[in-house]
């Protein structure tokens, strides 16, 4: 492979990576729209912002999905823990906002 061909291939890979990054952002935005609705539902029904049993189940489920997809399960767990932490913060903020009304 010539250097010019390698640069062309690199450009094609990067274009795909950029497309995947855009898709990930849109998927995360949709996920957070849903979890904010969950937060409103929990807050208006006096339910706790977190659900440790659900979180444990989701972590185990995503670790298996990661293994099946040949993705590092530890990375998947770290990512999910980050998302869960953010979701719980949103739920707490929604509950505080609704209690101020």
Biotite code that builds the C-alpha atoms (Angstrom):
import biotite.structure as struc

atoms = struc.array([
    struc.Atom([0.000, 0.000, 0.000], chain_id="A", res_id=1, res_name="UNK", atom_name="CA", element="C"),
    struc.Atom([1.358, 3.404, -0.912], chain_id="A", res_id=2, res_name="UNK", atom_name="CA", element="C"),
    struc.Atom([1.326, 6.293, 1.522], chain_id="A", res_id=3, res_name="UNK", atom_name="CA", element="C"),
    struc.Atom([-1.324, 8.015, -0.602], chain_id="A", res_id=4, res_name="UNK", atom_name="CA", element="C"),
    struc.Atom([-3.518, 4.891, -0.419], chain_id="A", res_id=5, res_name="UNK", atom_name="CA", element="C"),
    struc.Atom([-2.961, 4.690, 3.330], chain_id="A", res_id=6, res_name="UNK", atom_name="CA", element="C"),
    struc.Atom([-4.005, 8.331, 3.719], chain_id="A", res_id=7, res_name="UNK", atom_name="CA", element="C"),
    struc.Atom([-7.118, 7.660, 1.625], chain_id="A", res_id=8, res_name="UNK", atom_name="CA", element="C"),
    struc.Atom([-7.970, 4.603, 3.752], chain_id="A", res_id=9, res_name="UNK", atom_name="CA", element="C"),
    struc.Atom([-7.406, 6.615, 6.925], chain_id="A", res_id=10, res_name="UNK", atom_name="CA", element="C"),
    struc.Atom([-9.802, 9.269, 5.639], chain_id="A", res_id=11, res_name="UNK", atom_name="CA", element="C"),
    struc.Atom([-12.463, 6.622, 4.982], chain_id="A", res_id=12, res_name="UNK", atom_name="CA", element="C"),
    struc.Atom([-12.036, 5.134, 8.467], chain_id="A", res_id=13, res_name="UNK", atom_name="CA", element="C"),
    struc.Atom([-12.288, 8.588, 10.028], chain_id="A", res_id=14, res_name="UNK", atom_name="CA", element="C"),
    struc.Atom([-15.461, 9.359, 8.078], chain_id="A", res_id=15, res_name="UNK", atom_name="CA", element="C"),
    struc.Atom([-17.026, 6.189, 9.491], chain_id="A", res_id=16, res_name="UNK", atom_name="CA", element="C"),
    struc.Atom([-15.824, 7.038, 12.999], chain_id="A", res_id=17, res_name="UNK", atom_name="CA", element="C"),
    struc.Atom([-17.354, 10.511, 12.678], chain_id="A", res_id=18, res_name="UNK", atom_name="CA", element="C"),
    struc.Atom([-20.664, 8.964, 11.602], chain_id="A", res_id=19, res_name="UNK", atom_name="CA", element="C"),
    struc.Atom([-20.628, 6.588, 14.577], chain_id="A", res_id=20, res_name="UNK", atom_name="CA", element="C"),
    struc.Atom([-19.809, 9.448, 16.955], chain_id="A", res_id=21, res_name="UNK", atom_name="CA", element="C"),
    struc.Atom([-22.785, 11.411, 15.619], chain_id="A", res_id=22, res_name="UNK", atom_name="CA", element="C"),
    struc.Atom([-25.047, 8.375, 16.007], chain_id="A", res_id=23, res_name="UNK", atom_name="CA", element="C"),
    struc.Atom([-23.838, 7.847, 19.593], chain_id="A", res_id=24, res_name="UNK", atom_name="CA", element="C"),
    struc.Atom([-24.632, 11.452, 20.499], chain_id="A", res_id=25, res_name="UNK", atom_name="CA", element="C"),
    struc.Atom([-28.145, 11.181, 19.054], chain_id="A", res_id=26, res_name="UNK", atom_name="CA", element="C"),
    struc.Atom([-28.738, 7.860, 20.819], chain_id="A", res_id=27, res_name="UNK", atom_name="CA", element="C"),
    struc.Atom([-27.544, 9.297, 24.137], chain_id="A", res_id=28, res_name="UNK", atom_name="CA", element="C"),
    struc.Atom([-29.800, 12.338, 23.668], chain_id="A", res_id=29, res_name="UNK", atom_name="CA", element="C"),
    struc.Atom([-32.806, 10.066, 23.151], chain_id="A", res_id=30, res_name="UNK", atom_name="CA", element="C"),
    struc.Atom([-31.835, 7.920, 26.122], chain_id="A", res_id=31, res_name="UNK", atom_name="CA", element="C"),
    struc.Atom([-31.598, 10.971, 28.380], chain_id="A", res_id=32, res_name="UNK", atom_name="CA", element="C"),
    struc.Atom([-34.956, 12.274, 27.149], chain_id="A", res_id=33, res_name="UNK", atom_name="CA", element="C"),
    struc.Atom([-36.467, 8.964, 28.308], chain_id="A", res_id=34, res_name="UNK", atom_name="CA", element="C"),
    struc.Atom([-34.623, 8.930, 31.628], chain_id="A", res_id=35, res_name="UNK", atom_name="CA", element="C"),
    struc.Atom([-35.737, 12.500, 32.348], chain_id="A", res_id=36, res_name="UNK", atom_name="CA", element="C"),
    struc.Atom([-39.335, 11.367, 31.821], chain_id="A", res_id=37, res_name="UNK", atom_name="CA", element="C"),
    struc.Atom([-38.621, 8.531, 34.265], chain_id="A", res_id=38, res_name="UNK", atom_name="CA", element="C"),
    struc.Atom([-37.240, 11.101, 36.707], chain_id="A", res_id=39, res_name="UNK", atom_name="CA", element="C"),
    struc.Atom([-40.440, 13.165, 36.493], chain_id="A", res_id=40, res_name="UNK", atom_name="CA", element="C"),
    struc.Atom([-42.533, 10.024, 36.998], chain_id="A", res_id=41, res_name="UNK", atom_name="CA", element="C"),
    struc.Atom([-40.469, 8.998, 40.020], chain_id="A", res_id=42, res_name="UNK", atom_name="CA", element="C"),
    struc.Atom([-40.548, 12.478, 41.532], chain_id="A", res_id=43, res_name="UNK", atom_name="CA", element="C"),
    struc.Atom([-44.303, 12.885, 41.166], chain_id="A", res_id=44, res_name="UNK", atom_name="CA", element="C"),
    struc.Atom([-44.888, 9.460, 42.711], chain_id="A", res_id=45, res_name="UNK", atom_name="CA", element="C"),
    struc.Atom([-42.399, 9.831, 45.567], chain_id="A", res_id=46, res_name="UNK", atom_name="CA", element="C"),
    struc.Atom([-40.074, 7.107, 44.257], chain_id="A", res_id=47, res_name="UNK", atom_name="CA", element="C"),
    struc.Atom([-36.315, 7.203, 44.911], chain_id="A", res_id=48, res_name="UNK", atom_name="CA", element="C"),
    struc.Atom([-34.051, 8.599, 42.175], chain_id="A", res_id=49, res_name="UNK", atom_name="CA", element="C"),
    struc.Atom([-31.917, 5.453, 42.064], chain_id="A", res_id=50, res_name="UNK", atom_name="CA", element="C"),
    struc.Atom([-32.798, 1.783, 41.836], chain_id="A", res_id=51, res_name="UNK", atom_name="CA", element="C"),
    struc.Atom([-29.792, -0.307, 42.908], chain_id="A", res_id=52, res_name="UNK", atom_name="CA", element="C"),
    struc.Atom([-31.368, -3.606, 41.825], chain_id="A", res_id=53, res_name="UNK", atom_name="CA", element="C"),
    struc.Atom([-32.132, -2.270, 38.342], chain_id="A", res_id=54, res_name="UNK", atom_name="CA", element="C"),
    struc.Atom([-28.639, -0.783, 38.113], chain_id="A", res_id=55, res_name="UNK", atom_name="CA", element="C"),
    struc.Atom([-27.055, -4.098, 39.091], chain_id="A", res_id=56, res_name="UNK", atom_name="CA", element="C"),
    struc.Atom([-29.164, -5.940, 36.521], chain_id="A", res_id=57, res_name="UNK", atom_name="CA", element="C"),
    struc.Atom([-28.284, -3.421, 33.808], chain_id="A", res_id=58, res_name="UNK", atom_name="CA", element="C"),
    struc.Atom([-24.565, -3.656, 34.551], chain_id="A", res_id=59, res_name="UNK", atom_name="CA", element="C"),
    struc.Atom([-24.640, -7.455, 34.335], chain_id="A", res_id=60, res_name="UNK", atom_name="CA", element="C"),
    struc.Atom([-26.729, -7.258, 31.145], chain_id="A", res_id=61, res_name="UNK", atom_name="CA", element="C"),
    struc.Atom([-24.425, -4.739, 29.461], chain_id="A", res_id=62, res_name="UNK", atom_name="CA", element="C"),
    struc.Atom([-21.311, -6.669, 30.480], chain_id="A", res_id=63, res_name="UNK", atom_name="CA", element="C"),
    struc.Atom([-22.752, -9.695, 28.682], chain_id="A", res_id=64, res_name="UNK", atom_name="CA", element="C"),
    struc.Atom([-23.716, -7.619, 25.652], chain_id="A", res_id=65, res_name="UNK", atom_name="CA", element="C"),
    struc.Atom([-20.168, -6.258, 25.584], chain_id="A", res_id=66, res_name="UNK", atom_name="CA", element="C"),
    struc.Atom([-18.679, -9.754, 25.705], chain_id="A", res_id=67, res_name="UNK", atom_name="CA", element="C"),
    struc.Atom([-21.005, -10.842, 22.895], chain_id="A", res_id=68, res_name="UNK", atom_name="CA", element="C"),
    struc.Atom([-19.946, -7.813, 20.841], chain_id="A", res_id=69, res_name="UNK", atom_name="CA", element="C"),
    struc.Atom([-16.231, -8.365, 21.550], chain_id="A", res_id=70, res_name="UNK", atom_name="CA", element="C"),
    struc.Atom([-16.058, -5.145, 23.573], chain_id="A", res_id=71, res_name="UNK", atom_name="CA", element="C"),
    struc.Atom([-14.200, -4.911, 26.875], chain_id="A", res_id=72, res_name="UNK", atom_name="CA", element="C"),
    struc.Atom([-16.872, -5.555, 29.566], chain_id="A", res_id=73, res_name="UNK", atom_name="CA", element="C"),
    struc.Atom([-14.965, -3.374, 32.054], chain_id="A", res_id=74, res_name="UNK", atom_name="CA", element="C"),
    struc.Atom([-15.167, -0.468, 29.625], chain_id="A", res_id=75, res_name="UNK", atom_name="CA", element="C"),
    struc.Atom([-18.890, -1.082, 29.130], chain_id="A", res_id=76, res_name="UNK", atom_name="CA", element="C"),
    struc.Atom([-19.425, -1.128, 32.893], chain_id="A", res_id=77, res_name="UNK", atom_name="CA", element="C"),
    struc.Atom([-17.429, 2.063, 33.388], chain_id="A", res_id=78, res_name="UNK", atom_name="CA", element="C"),
    struc.Atom([-19.457, 3.772, 30.679], chain_id="A", res_id=79, res_name="UNK", atom_name="CA", element="C"),
    struc.Atom([-22.769, 2.573, 32.111], chain_id="A", res_id=80, res_name="UNK", atom_name="CA", element="C"),
    struc.Atom([-21.789, 3.627, 35.634], chain_id="A", res_id=81, res_name="UNK", atom_name="CA", element="C"),
    struc.Atom([-21.055, 7.105, 34.281], chain_id="A", res_id=82, res_name="UNK", atom_name="CA", element="C"),
    struc.Atom([-24.463, 7.228, 32.565], chain_id="A", res_id=83, res_name="UNK", atom_name="CA", element="C"),
    struc.Atom([-26.266, 5.914, 35.671], chain_id="A", res_id=84, res_name="UNK", atom_name="CA", element="C"),
    struc.Atom([-24.578, 8.531, 37.864], chain_id="A", res_id=85, res_name="UNK", atom_name="CA", element="C"),
    struc.Atom([-25.661, 11.279, 35.457], chain_id="A", res_id=86, res_name="UNK", atom_name="CA", element="C"),
    struc.Atom([-29.233, 9.939, 35.296], chain_id="A", res_id=87, res_name="UNK", atom_name="CA", element="C"),
    struc.Atom([-29.514, 9.855, 39.090], chain_id="A", res_id=88, res_name="UNK", atom_name="CA", element="C"),
    struc.Atom([-28.271, 13.453, 39.257], chain_id="A", res_id=89, res_name="UNK", atom_name="CA", element="C"),
    struc.Atom([-30.977, 14.411, 36.739], chain_id="A", res_id=90, res_name="UNK", atom_name="CA", element="C"),
    struc.Atom([-33.601, 12.579, 38.798], chain_id="A", res_id=91, res_name="UNK", atom_name="CA", element="C"),
    struc.Atom([-32.504, 14.369, 41.972], chain_id="A", res_id=92, res_name="UNK", atom_name="CA", element="C"),
    struc.Atom([-32.603, 17.737, 40.204], chain_id="A", res_id=93, res_name="UNK", atom_name="CA", element="C"),
    struc.Atom([-36.079, 17.031, 38.825], chain_id="A", res_id=94, res_name="UNK", atom_name="CA", element="C"),
    struc.Atom([-37.317, 15.988, 42.286], chain_id="A", res_id=95, res_name="UNK", atom_name="CA", element="C"),
    struc.Atom([-35.862, 19.153, 43.828], chain_id="A", res_id=96, res_name="UNK", atom_name="CA", element="C"),
    struc.Atom([-37.398, 21.303, 41.110], chain_id="A", res_id=97, res_name="UNK", atom_name="CA", element="C"),
    struc.Atom([-40.828, 19.724, 41.571], chain_id="A", res_id=98, res_name="UNK", atom_name="CA", element="C"),
    struc.Atom([-40.654, 20.076, 45.370], chain_id="A", res_id=99, res_name="UNK", atom_name="CA", element="C"),
    struc.Atom([-39.935, 23.807, 44.962], chain_id="A", res_id=100, res_name="UNK", atom_name="CA", element="C"),
    struc.Atom([-43.138, 24.318, 42.951], chain_id="A", res_id=101, res_name="UNK", atom_name="CA", element="C"),
])
